[in-house]
Amino acid sequence: MLFAFFIGQVPATAKGTNADALVQQAETYSEQLKRYIYFEYAKKIAAAPPQLLSNTTKTIQQAKAAAAKTKGTKRAKLLARLKAVDTMYSRAVAYNNAVRTGTSLKDKTNRLLASFKQNPASDQTEAMYTAVQSELKKFASAYQQVYGSPTRTALYRTYHAPAEQAINQTKTAYVLKTEFNKLRQMIRYSKNEATIFNQIDKFEAHLMSVKTNRSLFTAFSNSYEDVLKAQGTSQGISTLILKKIIAQEKSVLFLEMFNEANEPIAQASGFVVGKSTILTNFHVVQGAAKIVAYDENGNEIPIRGVVQYDETTDLALLATQTDLALPALKIGDTSLLEKGDPIVTISSPEGLMNTVSTGIISNLHLMEDEAGNEVRLIQITAPITHGSSGGALFNEFGHVIGVTSSGFDVGNINFAVDIVHAAHWISFYKEKTAASLTVIPYRLLPAPQNESAPSSETGSTIPTTGTTVTPPPTMPVSTSKLYLDFQAVETVFHPTKPILYALDGNKNVVEVNLETKTAKKISLPLAPERLYFANNELYVTLPKNQHSSTWWEDQQEGAFAIIDAETFSLKAVVDIPLDPWDIVADDRYIYISSGSGQWTYLKVYSRQTLLEVARVYGIYQQSFLAMHPDGGKVYAITTGLSPRDVETYVFNDGKMISHYDSPYHGDYNLNTNMAISPDGQFLFNGSGVIFQAAAVQKFDMTYVTTLYNSYQHIAFYLPKNVFYTSKGKTIDVYDYTTFQRIKSYPWNQELQRLYVQNDQLITLSKEGARYVVQTYSLNEQGMLIY
C-alpha cells in the first residue's frame, strides 16, 4: 500500500521546509524508481510511471532548496544524500528513454515483419527496413546510457535482439530491392545496353542467392519478369535478355579437331568458363591429335590439351596455351528448371558459327550408367546437329545451364548435358592461369567405341525412354558386420580404437566394440542430445526442457556430462544455467551453445574445475559448433536464420579475443552439416561447399570450391589423400588435393555415418529398421576392395 501511495501526489508530511523530511521523501521515491528500473528487482521491462518521475524531481528541487538553508556538516550530508537521489533519477530518465525508444523500435519491427511476410519485394517492406535500421541506431544509443548490466541485457533482448533478427531476416530482400530499383531506373533511362546488362548480372547474382527461400525468390523473380517483359518478348523470352545472351556470343568458340596427319576430322563448339579453360563435350575430343579454337573474328586460339574429362557425362574441360582475353560465361542454377521454360542455344551447327536458336525445355531426364553414376540431361526443342556439340544452353536469365550434346533428325528431340556435372571443374579451375594447368595428352584419352545403341548426328548416345536404370554392380564384401539392438541416433567413433559411441534415443550412452562385438551402457539422469569426443573423454549435452525461442537465458537450465572413454565410466554431471544445444571441447575448455532464447550465449567451462569461465553474447539459438583441431577456435553455423550464417570465435585461455562473421551473406546455399578437415585447412559444408579454415581473418571462411555432389556424411583418409562422402545410398570418393570426384559407389543400404580407421572404411547404415555397422578394406589408393 505504501508503494502505491507514494506514486501519487507528494504527501503533506513532505511539504514545507523540513530539509530532513524532504530528503528522506526524495530517497523514498528513489527507492521506488529502483524497483522499476533495475531488472533484477522488476523482473520485467516496463517504463517507470511518469507521476513517480514528476514527484521525484519536484521533491529533489524542494529538498535542495531546504538543504541550502542549513549550515555546516548537516548541509553537506543532506546534499550528499540528494546527489545519490539525483543519480537514481537520471538513471530512471535514461531507462524510460530506452523503453520509449525500444517500444517504437518494437512497433516498427513488427510492421517490417508483417510487410515482409505479405510481400518482401514491396516498397513498403523497403521503407520499413530503413525505418527499423534508423530506430535501431537510436535505441542502441539510448540503451547504452542505462545503468546496470542485467537491465541493459534485458532491454537488448526485449527490443534490440528481435529488431536485429528482423533486419537479418529481411536484409537480403532490402539488398534485392535496392538492386532491382537500380535496374528498373537503368532500363527506363539508360541508353547503354552494356550498363543495363551489368546491372542485370548484379541483380541476378543476389536473386539466385535466395533460390532456397521460395517466397522471397518468387516475389522478386515475378517482379523481375514483369519488368523484363514490359520491354518486349521474342520466342517466349525477354527481348532484353535475348540481346544480353547474344552479346555473350564472343565467349562461344568454334572448335576444329585434327588427326595425327594434321588433317581436319571434325568440327564442334565450346565456350569459355575460366581464365584459360573451355568446356565442350567429351565425344568431341575423342580421337583428336590436335584441337584449335576460333573466336567470332576468326582468331586462332591453340588448345594445349584436356584438363578433365568424364565419359559418363560426356564432358571435357580444355586448357588454352595462353590466358584468354574473353570473359567466362555465367553459370546458372539448374535446380529451378521446369518443363516449358524458354531456352536459347549458341553453337556452330554445320560450321555456321555462333548460330542462335530458341526453344523450350521439353523434359528433364535423370539417367544412370552401369556403375550407378547419374547423368542429368535437359531435353530441348532447339535444334542440335553436326557442330552443335559443346555449345552453350542458356536459361531465361541468360545463364548457362547445359552443354548442347545430341539430337535426332526427326521429332525435334534434342539434348544437353546439365551444367551441374561440370560445376566443380569450373569453380576449381576458373581463376587458374594457362601456365599452371596440367593437361592430359590426347593419346591417353579413351578411344572412340562403336556404339550399338541408337546415336545422334554427333555420335553421342541418347536415351530412347525417359529414364534408363541399370542394375548396380556387386557390393564390396564387408570384413565385419554387426547389428545393433538399439537406435543409434547420434554417434562418434574413437580415433584410434575400433569403438563406436552412440546415443540410443533414451537416457543411455552406448559403447560398441567392433572387435569383440560387445556393448556397454551408461544411464544418465536426463536424455542426452549431442555427443562429442576429445581428450579421451565423451562430452554429452543434457537438456532439461524443450528448446524454445522464448525461453530466456536468465531462466534456462540444463546440464552436461563427461564420460571417461578409457574406462567407460561417468566422471561428472554438471548443472548449468543454460539450455545446452551443441558441445565441443579442446584440451582445456568446454564450449556449449544454447538451444533457446533467440540471440543468446556461447558459454565456456573449465575442464579442470567445471566452472563457467566466460560467456559470449550474440550467438543465435541452436547453432551447431565445430572445433578447430588446433583448439581455441570454434566455428558456429546457424539453423534458424535465412540465409544461414557461419561465424568464427577465437579464444585465448578461455576468453574470447576475436569474433567475426563469414564474408558472405547468402552467396552459398549452406546446410547445418559442418566439418573441419583433420589437418585444419578446410571447412566442409554438407551442401558441397568448401571454405578455408585459415588462421588469418582475411582468409578465414573464404570460398574454395564446390564438390560434385552435396552430402550427408563425410570421412577423411588424409594419408591416402582422399576423403569420402555419402548421400542416401551412394558413397563418393574425392581427391583431397583437387577436390575432384574420382569414384562413386552405389550402396544397397541407407547410409547413416562414415568413419575411416586402420585402412578400413566403417559404415553405419540401416537395413529396414535395424542399424548395422560394417567394415570394408581399402587398397593403397583408398578405394574399396571388391
C-alpha positions in Angstrom: 0.0 0.0 0.0 2.9 2.3 0.8 4.2 1.7 -2.7 1.0 2.9 -4.4 0.6 5.9 -2.1 4.0 7.4 -3.0 3.4 7.2 -6.7 0.6 9.8 -6.3 0.9 13.4 -5.1 3.6 14.4 -2.7 2.3 13.7 0.9 1.6 16.6 3.2 4.3 15.5 5.6 6.9 16.1 2.8 5.8 19.7 2.2 7.3 22.7 3.8 10.9 23.5 4.6 11.9 20.5 6.8 15.1 19.5 4.9 15.4 16.1 6.6 11.9 15.1 5.7 12.2 16.3 2.1 15.5 14.4 1.6 14.0 11.3 3.2 11.0 11.6 0.9 13.2 12.0 -2.2 15.1 8.9 -1.1 11.8 7.0 -0.8 10.9 8.0 -4.3 14.4 7.0 -5.4 14.0 3.5 -3.9 10.7 3.1 -5.7 12.3 4.1 -9.0 15.0 1.5 -8.3 12.3 -1.2 -8.1 11.1 -0.2 -11.6 14.3 0.3 -13.5 16.5 -2.4 -12.1 15.7 -5.6 -13.9 16.9 -7.8 -11.0 14.0 -6.3 -8.9 11.3 -5.6 -11.6 11.7 -8.9 -13.4 10.2 -7.3 -16.5 10.7 -4.3 -18.8 8.2 -1.5 -18.3 8.6 2.3 -18.0 8.6 3.9 -14.6 5.3 5.8 -14.1 5.5 9.4 -15.2 3.9 10.6 -12.0 6.6 9.0 -10.0 9.3 10.7 -12.0 7.5 14.0 -11.6 7.1 13.6 -7.9 10.8 12.7 -7.6 12.1 15.8 -9.5 9.8 18.1 -7.5 10.8 16.7 -4.2 14.5 16.9 -5.2 14.1 20.6 -6.0 12.3 21.3 -2.7 14.9 19.3 -0.7 17.8 21.1 -2.4 16.2 24.5 -1.5 15.6 23.4 2.1 19.1 21.9 2.4 20.6 25.2 1.1 19.2 26.9 4.2 21.0 24.6 6.6 24.6 25.1 7.6 27.8 23.2 8.3 28.1 19.4 8.4 24.3 18.8 8.2 24.1 20.7 4.9 27.0 18.6 3.4 25.4 15.4 4.5 22.0 16.3 3.1 23.5 17.4 -0.3 25.5 14.1 -0.4 22.2 12.1 0.1 20.5 14.2 -2.6 23.3 13.6 -5.0 22.6 9.8 -4.7 18.9 10.5 -5.4 19.8 12.7 -8.4 21.9 9.8 -9.8 18.9 7.4 -9.4 16.6 9.9 -11.1 19.0 10.4 -14.0 19.2 6.6 -14.4 15.4 6.4 -14.4 15.2 9.1 -17.1 17.7 7.2 -19.2 15.8 3.9 -18.6 12.5 5.4 -19.6 14.0 6.9 -22.7 15.4 3.5 -23.7 12.0 1.9 -23.1 10.2 4.6 -25.1 12.7 4.2 -28.0 12.5 0.4 -27.7 8.7 0.4 -27.8 8.9 2.4 -31.0 11.5 0.0 -32.3 9.4 -3.0 -31.5 6.4 -1.5 -33.3 8.4 -0.8 -36.4 10.0 -4.3 -36.2 6.5 -5.9 -36.2 5.4 -3.8 -39.1 8.5 -4.7 -41.1 7.9 -8.4 -40.5 4.2 -8.1 -41.4 5.1 -6.3 -44.6 7.9 -8.8 -45.4 5.5 -11.7 -44.9 2.9 -10.1 -47.2 5.3 -9.1 -50.0 9.1 -9.0 -49.5 9.5 -7.2 -52.8 7.2 -4.3 -51.9 8.1 -0.6 -51.5 6.6 -0.7 -48.0 9.0 -3.5 -46.9 11.9 -1.5 -48.2 10.6 1.6 -46.3 10.1 -0.3 -43.1 13.5 -1.9 -43.3 15.1 1.6 -43.4 12.9 2.7 -40.6 13.9 -0.2 -38.3 17.6 0.4 -39.1 17.2 4.1 -38.2 15.3 3.3 -35.0 17.8 0.6 -34.1 20.6 3.2 -34.0 18.5 5.4 -31.8 17.8 2.6 -29.4 21.4 1.4 -29.4 22.4 4.9 -28.2 19.7 5.1 -25.6 20.1 1.7 -24.0 23.9 2.2 -23.7 23.0 5.1 -21.2 21.1 2.7 -19.0 22.8 1.7 -15.8 23.2 -2.0 -14.8 24.3 -4.9 -16.9 21.1 -7.1 -16.2 18.9 -4.2 -17.2 20.8 -3.5 -20.4 20.8 -7.2 -21.2 17.0 -7.3 -20.7 16.5 -4.2 -22.8 18.7 -5.7 -25.5 16.8 -8.9 -25.5 13.4 -7.3 -25.5 13.9 -4.7 -28.2 17.3 -4.9 -29.9 17.6 -8.7 -30.5 14.2 -9.1 -32.2 14.9 -6.0 -34.4 18.3 -7.3 -35.3 16.9 -10.6 -36.1 14.2 -9.0 -38.3 17.0 -7.0 -40.0 19.0 -10.1 -40.7 15.9 -11.9 -41.9 14.9 -9.1 -44.3 18.4 -7.8 -45.2 18.6 -9.8 -48.4 15.2 -8.5 -49.5 16.4 -5.0 -48.9 19.6 -5.6 -51.0 17.5 -7.2 -53.7 15.1 -4.3 -53.7 17.9 -1.8 -53.9 19.5 -3.6 -56.9 16.1 -4.1 -58.5 15.3 -0.4 -58.2 18.6 0.5 -59.9 17.9 -1.9 -62.7 14.4 -0.5 -63.2 15.8 3.0 -63.4 18.5 2.0 -65.8 16.1 0.2 -68.1 13.9 3.3 -68.1 16.5 5.9 -68.7 19.9 4.4 -69.8 20.7 4.1 -73.5 23.8 2.0 -72.8 22.9 -1.7 -73.1 26.2 -2.8 -71.6 25.4 -0.8 -68.4 22.0 -2.4 -68.2 23.4 -5.9 -68.7 25.9 -5.3 -65.9 23.1 -4.3 -63.5 21.1 -7.4 -64.6 24.1 -9.5 -63.6 24.4 -7.9 -60.2 20.6 -8.2 -59.5 20.5 -11.8 -60.7 23.5 -12.8 -58.5 21.5 -11.6 -55.5 18.4 -13.2 -56.7 20.0 -16.6 -57.2 21.5 -16.5 -53.7 17.9 -16.7 -52.3 16.7 -19.5 -54.5 16.1 -21.8 -51.5 13.8 -19.2 -50.0 10.9 -19.8 -52.2 8.6 -16.9 -51.1 11.5 -14.3 -51.4 12.7 -15.7 -54.7 9.2 -15.9 -56.2 8.3 -12.3 -55.2 11.4 -10.8 -56.8 11.6 -13.1 -59.8 8.0 -12.2 -60.6 8.7 -8.5 -60.3 11.8 -9.0 -62.4 10.0 -10.9 -65.1 7.3 -8.3 -65.3 9.9 -5.5 -65.8 11.7 -7.5 -68.5 8.6 -8.5 -70.4 7.4 -4.9 -70.4 10.3 -4.2 -72.7 9.0 -6.9 -75.2 9.5 -10.6 -75.8 10.8 -12.8 -78.6 10.1 -16.5 -78.8 8.9 -16.6 -75.2 12.0 -14.9 -73.8 12.6 -11.3 -72.9 14.0 -9.3 -75.8 16.4 -7.6 -73.4 17.7 -10.9 -72.1 17.9 -12.3 -75.6 20.1 -9.3 -76.6 22.2 -9.9 -73.5 22.7 -13.6 -74.4 23.7 -12.7 -78.0 26.2 -10.2 -76.6 27.9 -13.1 -74.9 28.5 -15.0 -78.2 32.1 -13.8 -78.3 32.7 -16.4 -75.5 31.3 -19.2 -77.5 34.0 -20.7 -79.7 34.3 -22.8 -82.9 36.4 -25.9 -82.4 38.2 -27.8 -85.1 39.8 -31.3 -84.5 42.7 -32.7 -86.4 44.3 -36.2 -86.7 48.0 -37.1 -86.4 48.4 -36.1 -90.1 47.1 -32.7 -89.2 44.0 -33.2 -91.3 40.7 -31.8 -90.0 38.4 -34.6 -88.8 35.5 -32.9 -87.0 34.0 -29.5 -86.1 32.2 -28.6 -82.9 31.6 -25.8 -80.3 32.9 -24.9 -76.9 32.6 -22.0 -74.5 34.8 -20.1 -72.1 34.3 -21.0 -68.4 37.6 -19.7 -66.9 40.7 -17.6 -67.4 42.2 -20.4 -69.5 39.5 -23.1 -69.8 36.9 -24.1 -72.4 34.1 -26.5 -71.8 32.8 -28.9 -74.5 31.6 -32.5 -75.0 34.0 -35.4 -74.4 33.0 -37.1 -77.6 34.2 -34.0 -79.5 37.8 -34.5 -78.4 37.9 -38.3 -78.7 40.2 -39.4 -81.5 41.8 -35.9 -81.9 45.5 -35.4 -82.0 45.2 -31.6 -82.1 42.4 -29.1 -81.3 42.2 -25.4 -82.4 39.5 -23.0 -81.2 38.5 -19.9 -83.2 36.7 -16.8 -81.8 34.0 -14.9 -83.7 36.6 -12.8 -85.6 38.4 -16.0 -86.8 41.3 -15.5 -84.5 43.1 -18.8 -83.7 43.2 -20.0 -80.1 45.5 -23.0 -79.7 44.5 -25.7 -77.2 47.1 -27.3 -75.1 45.1 -30.4 -74.1 42.4 -31.8 -71.8 42.4 -30.8 -68.2 39.5 -33.0 -67.1 37.0 -35.3 -68.8 34.2 -37.6 -67.9 32.9 -40.2 -70.3 29.7 -40.8 -68.3 28.6 -37.2 -68.5 30.2 -36.7 -72.0 32.0 -33.5 -70.8 35.6 -32.3 -71.2 37.5 -29.3 -70.0 40.1 -27.9 -72.3 43.2 -25.8 -71.5 44.4 -23.0 -73.8 48.1 -22.3 -74.4 47.8 -18.7 -73.1 45.3 -16.9 -70.9 42.1 -15.8 -72.6 41.0 -12.2 -73.0 37.4 -13.4 -73.4 35.1 -13.3 -70.4 33.8 -16.6 -68.8 30.1 -17.2 -69.3 28.0 -17.1 -66.1 26.9 -20.5 -64.9 23.2 -20.9 -63.9 21.4 -22.9 -61.3 19.6 -25.9 -62.8 17.7 -27.0 -59.7 15.0 -24.5 -60.6 14.4 -25.7 -64.2 10.9 -26.8 -65.2 9.3 -28.1 -68.4 8.2 -25.3 -70.6 10.9 -22.9 -69.5 12.3 -20.9 -72.5 15.9 -21.5 -73.6 18.5 -20.2 -76.0 21.4 -22.0 -77.6 24.6 -20.6 -79.2 26.7 -23.1 -81.2 28.1 -23.7 -84.7 25.9 -26.2 -86.5 27.3 -27.3 -89.8 30.1 -24.8 -89.3 27.8 -21.8 -89.2 29.5 -20.1 -86.3 27.6 -18.8 -83.4 24.1 -19.6 -84.6 21.4 -18.5 -82.1 18.4 -20.8 -81.7 15.5 -20.6 -79.3 13.1 -23.1 -77.8 11.7 -24.6 -74.6 12.7 -27.3 -72.1 10.7 -30.4 -73.2 11.7 -32.6 -70.3 14.3 -33.3 -67.6 15.9 -36.7 -67.5 17.9 -38.5 -64.8 20.0 -41.3 -66.4 22.1 -43.9 -64.7 25.1 -45.8 -66.1 26.2 -49.3 -65.3 28.3 -48.1 -62.4 25.4 -46.3 -60.9 26.6 -42.8 -61.8 23.8 -40.4 -62.5 23.6 -38.2 -65.6 21.2 -35.3 -65.8 20.0 -34.4 -69.3 17.9 -31.5 -70.4 15.6 -32.2 -73.4 15.0 -29.2 -75.6 13.3 -28.2 -78.8 16.1 -26.0 -80.1 17.8 -28.0 -82.9 21.1 -29.9 -82.4 23.1 -31.1 -85.4 26.8 -31.5 -86.6 28.9 -28.8 -85.0 26.3 -28.1 -82.3 28.0 -30.4 -79.8 29.7 -28.4 -77.0 27.6 -25.3 -77.5 26.1 -23.3 -74.7 22.5 -23.7 -73.5 21.1 -20.6 -71.7 18.1 -20.2 -69.5 15.7 -17.3 -69.5 18.1 -15.2 -67.3 21.0 -15.6 -69.7 22.9 -18.1 -67.6 24.5 -21.3 -69.0 22.5 -24.3 -67.8 23.8 -27.0 -70.1 26.2 -28.2 -72.9 24.3 -29.0 -76.1 25.1 -32.6 -76.9 22.9 -34.7 -79.1 19.7 -35.0 -81.0 17.6 -36.8 -83.6 17.0 -35.7 -87.1 13.2 -36.0 -86.6 10.8 -35.3 -83.9 12.5 -32.2 -82.5 14.1 -34.3 -79.8 17.4 -32.8 -78.7 19.6 -33.0 -75.5 22.0 -31.0 -73.4 24.1 -32.2 -70.5 23.2 -30.4 -67.3 25.9 -27.9 -66.4 25.8 -29.2 -62.8 28.1 -32.0 -63.9 30.9 -29.5 -64.7 30.3 -27.1 -61.8 33.1 -28.5 -59.7 35.6 -28.3 -62.6 34.5 -24.8 -63.5 34.8 -23.4 -59.9 38.1 -25.1 -59.2 39.9 -24.1 -62.5 38.1 -20.7 -63.1 40.9 -18.5 -61.9 43.9 -20.7 -62.8 46.3 -19.5 -65.4 47.2 -21.5 -68.5 50.8 -22.0 -67.3 49.6 -23.6 -64.1 47.3 -26.2 -65.7 48.4 -29.8 -66.2 46.9 -31.4 -69.2 46.2 -35.0 -70.3 47.8 -35.9 -73.7 45.2 -36.7 -76.3 46.8 -40.1 -76.9 45.9 -41.1 -73.3 42.2 -40.4 -73.7 39.9 -43.4 -74.2 39.5 -44.2 -77.9 36.0 -43.8 -79.5 34.0 -47.0 -79.5 31.3 -48.2 -81.9 28.0 -47.7 -80.1 25.3 -50.4 -80.5 22.7 -48.1 -79.1 20.9 -45.5 -81.3 23.1 -42.5 -81.7 22.7 -38.9 -82.7 24.1 -36.9 -85.5 27.0 -36.0 -83.3 27.8 -39.6 -82.3 26.6 -39.3 -78.7 24.4 -41.9 -77.2 20.9 -40.7 -76.3 18.1 -42.1 -74.3 15.2 -43.9 -76.0 13.0 -43.6 -73.0 12.5 -41.0 -70.3 14.8 -42.8 -67.7 17.1 -45.8 -68.1 18.2 -47.6 -64.9 20.7 -50.4 -65.0 21.5 -52.8 -62.1 24.3 -51.6 -59.8 27.5 -53.7 -59.6 28.1 -56.2 -56.9 28.7 -54.6 -53.4 32.1 -54.9 -51.8 32.3 -57.7 -49.2 32.5 -56.4 -45.6 35.1 -57.9 -43.3 32.9 -57.4 -40.3 29.2 -56.9 -39.7 27.5 -56.1 -36.5 23.8 -55.5 -36.0 22.9 -53.0 -33.2 20.0 -53.8 -30.8 19.2 -50.1 -30.4 18.5 -47.0 -32.5 21.8 -45.1 -33.0 20.5 -41.6 -33.1 23.9 -39.8 -32.6 27.3 -41.4 -32.9 31.0 -40.7 -32.7 34.0 -43.0 -33.3 37.1 -43.5 -31.2 40.1 -42.0 -33.2 42.4 -45.0 -32.6 40.3 -47.9 -31.3 37.5 -49.9 -33.1 34.9 -48.4 -30.8 31.6 -46.7 -31.7 29.8 -44.5 -29.2 26.2 -43.8 -29.6 23.1 -42.3 -28.0 20.1 -44.6 -28.1 17.3 -42.1 -28.0 16.6 -42.8 -24.4 18.9 -41.9 -21.5 21.8 -44.1 -22.4 25.2 -43.7 -23.9 26.3 -46.9 -25.5 29.9 -48.1 -26.2 30.1 -50.7 -29.0 33.4 -52.6 -29.5 33.5 -53.8 -33.1 36.4 -56.1 -32.4 34.8 -58.0 -29.5 31.3 -57.3 -30.7 30.2 -56.3 -27.2 28.3 -53.3 -25.9 28.2 -51.4 -22.6 25.7 -48.8 -21.4 25.8 -45.8 -19.1 22.5 -44.4 -18.0 22.3 -40.7 -17.4 19.7 -38.7 -15.3 18.5 -36.9 -18.4 18.1 -37.9 -22.1 21.3 -36.9 -23.9 21.1 -35.0 -27.2 24.6 -34.3 -28.6 27.8 -36.3 -28.3 31.5 -35.1 -28.8 34.8 -37.0 -28.4 38.0 -35.2 -27.3 40.8 -35.8 -24.7 39.8 -39.4 -24.4 36.5 -38.2 -23.0 32.9 -38.1 -24.2 31.1 -34.8 -23.7 27.3 -35.1 -23.7 24.6 -32.4 -23.6 21.6 -33.0 -21.3 18.6 -30.6 -21.9 16.1 -30.4 -19.1 13.2 -28.9 -21.2 12.2 -28.5 -24.8 14.1 -25.8 -26.7 12.1 -22.6 -27.2 12.8 -19.2 -28.7 11.0 -17.6 -25.8 12.9 -19.4 -23.0 15.3 -16.6 -22.0 18.8 -17.1 -20.7 18.1 -15.9 -17.1 15.5 -18.8 -16.7 17.3 -21.5 -18.7 18.7 -24.7 -17.1 20.3 -27.8 -18.3 23.4 -30.0 -17.8 26.3 -31.7 -19.5 28.0 -35.0 -18.7 31.6 -36.1 -19.0 32.4 -39.8 -19.6 35.9 -41.3 -19.3 36.4 -43.2 -22.6 39.3 -45.3 -21.3 37.2 -46.9 -18.5 33.8 -46.0 -20.0 32.7 -44.6 -16.6 30.8 -41.4 -15.7 33.1 -38.7 -14.4 30.7 -35.9 -13.8 27.2 -34.4 -14.4 27.3 -30.6 -14.3 24.2 -28.5 -13.9 24.4 -25.2 -15.8 22.2 -22.1 -16.2 21.9 -22.7 -20.0 19.7 -24.8 -22.3 22.5 -26.9 -24.0 22.3 -27.4 -27.7 25.8 -28.4 -29.0 29.1 -29.1 -27.3 32.7 -29.2 -28.3 36.0 -29.2 -26.3 39.7 -28.6 -26.6 42.4 -29.8 -24.1 41.4 -27.1 -21.5 37.9 -25.9 -22.1 34.4 -27.0 -23.0 32.2 -24.8 -25.2 28.4 -25.0 -25.2 25.8 -23.2 -27.3 22.3 -22.6 -26.2 19.2 -24.1 -27.8 16.8 -21.4 -26.7 16.4 -17.6 -26.2 17.0 -16.4 -29.8 20.1 -14.3 -29.6 21.8 -15.9 -26.7 25.1 -17.1 -25.2 28.0 -19.4 -26.1 29.4 -20.4 -22.7 32.9 -21.7 -21.8 33.6 -24.1 -18.9 37.0 -25.1 -17.5 37.8 -28.8 -17.9 39.6 -28.8 -14.6 37.1 -27.0 -12.3 34.0 -27.5 -14.5 33.1 -23.9 -13.7 32.0 -21.2 -16.1 34.9 -19.1 -17.1 33.4 -17.0 -20.0 30.3 -16.3 -21.8 29.9 -14.7 -25.3 26.6 -13.0 -26.2 25.3 -12.7 -29.7 25.2 -16.3 -31.0 21.9 -17.4 -32.4 20.0 -20.2 -30.7 20.5 -23.8 -31.9 23.8 -23.0 -33.6 25.9 -26.1 -34.3 29.6 -26.0 -33.4 32.9 -27.3 -34.9 36.2 -27.2 -33.0 39.4 -26.5 -35.0 42.0 -29.2 -34.5 44.4 -26.7 -33.0 41.9 -25.8 -30.2 40.8 -22.4 -29.1 38.8 -21.7 -32.3 35.2 -22.5 -32.7 33.1 -22.3 -35.8 29.3 -21.9 -35.5 26.6 -22.3 -38.1 23.0 -21.2 -37.5 19.9 -23.4 -38.0 17.1 -20.9 -37.9 18.3 -17.9 -39.9 17.9 -17.4 -43.6 20.3 -17.1 -45.2 22.3 -19.3 -42.9 25.4 -17.7 -41.3 28.8 -19.1 -40.3 30.8 -17.4 -37.5 34.3 -17.8 -36.0 35.1 -17.4 -32.3 38.7 -17.3 -31.3 39.6 -17.9 -27.6 42.8 -17.5 -25.6 42.9 -19.1 -22.2 39.1 -19.5 -22.3 38.4 -15.8 -23.0 37.2 -14.7 -26.4 39.7 -12.4 -28.2 38.1 -12.3 -31.7 34.7 -12.9 -33.3 33.7 -12.4 -36.9 31.1 -13.5 -39.5 31.6 -15.2 -42.8 32.5 -12.7 -45.6 29.4 -14.0 -47.4 25.7 -13.4 -46.8 23.6 -15.9 -48.7 26.1 -16.2 -51.5 26.2 -20.0 -51.0 23.5 -22.4 -50.2 24.5 -24.0 -46.9 23.0 -26.6 -44.6 23.8 -27.3 -40.9 26.2 -30.2 -41.6 29.7 -28.7 -40.9 33.0 -30.4 -40.5 36.7 -29.3 -40.4 39.3 -31.4 -42.1 41.7 -33.2 -39.7 44.6 -31.1 -40.8 42.6 -27.9 -40.0 42.9 -26.4 -43.5 39.3 -26.6 -44.8 35.7 -26.1 -43.5 33.3 -28.5 -45.3 29.6 -28.0 -45.6 27.1 -30.7 -46.4 25.8 -28.6 -49.3 29.2 -29.5 -51.0 30.7 -26.0 -50.4 34.2 -25.8 -49.1 35.8 -22.8 -47.3 39.3 -22.2 -46.0 39.8 -22.6 -42.2 42.6 -20.1 -42.1 44.4 -18.6 -39.1 44.1 -15.1 -40.5 40.6 -13.5 -40.5 41.1 -12.1 -44.1 41.2 -15.6 -45.5 39.2 -17.5 -43.0 35.8 -18.9 -44.3 36.7 -17.8 -47.8 35.2 -19.9 -50.6 37.4 -22.6 -52.2 35.2 -24.8 -54.4 32.1 -26.9 -54.5 32.1 -30.7 -54.6 30.4 -32.8 -57.3 27.5 -33.7 -55.0 26.1 -32.5 -51.7 26.4 -35.0 -48.9 25.0 -36.1 -45.6 28.2 -37.6 -44.0 31.9 -37.2 -44.6 35.1 -39.1 -43.5 38.7 -38.3 -44.2 41.7 -40.6 -45.1 44.4 -38.0 -45.5 47.4 -40.5 -45.5 46.0 -41.6 -48.9 45.0 -38.1 -49.9 41.3 -39.0 -50.2 38.0 -38.4 -48.4 34.6 -40.0 -48.6 31.1 -38.6 -48.6 27.7 -40.3 -48.5 24.2 -39.4 -49.5 21.4 -41.8 -49.3 22.6 -45.0 -51.0 25.8 -43.6 -52.6 29.4 -43.2 -51.5 31.6 -40.7 -53.4 35.4 -40.7 -53.2 37.3 -37.4 -53.7 40.9 -36.4 -54.2 41.9 -34.2 -51.3 44.2 -32.1 -53.4 41.9 -31.2 -56.3 38.6 -31.9 -54.6 37.6 -33.8 -57.8 35.4 -36.9 -57.5 37.4 -39.9 -58.5 35.0 -42.7 -57.8 31.3 -43.3 -56.9 29.9 -46.5 -55.3 26.2 -47.3 -55.3 25.1 -48.9 -52.0 22.3 -51.2 -51.1 21.6 -49.6 -47.7 20.6 -46.2 -46.4 23.9 -44.8 -45.1 23.9 -43.0 -41.7 27.6 -42.4 -41.0 31.1 -43.0 -42.4 34.3 -43.5 -40.5 37.9 -44.4 -41.5 40.4 -46.3 -39.3 43.3 -48.6 -39.9 43.0 -48.8 -43.7 39.3 -49.6 -43.4 36.0 -47.8 -44.2 33.4 -48.2 -41.5 29.8 -47.6 -42.3 26.7 -47.2 -40.1 23.6 -47.9 -42.2 20.1 -49.1 -41.9 18.6 -52.4 -43.0 14.9 -51.8 -42.7 14.5 -50.6 -39.2 17.8 -52.1 -37.9 21.1 -50.3 -37.6 24.2 -52.2 -38.8 27.9 -51.4 -38.6 30.1 -52.9 -41.4 33.8 -52.7 -42.1 35.4 -52.7 -45.6 39.0 -53.0 -46.6 40.7 -50.2 -48.6 43.5 -50.5 -51.1 46.7 -48.4 -51.5 44.7 -45.7 -53.3 41.9 -45.6 -50.7 39.5 -47.4 -52.9 37.1 -50.2 -51.7 38.3 -53.7 -52.4 35.8 -56.0 -54.1 
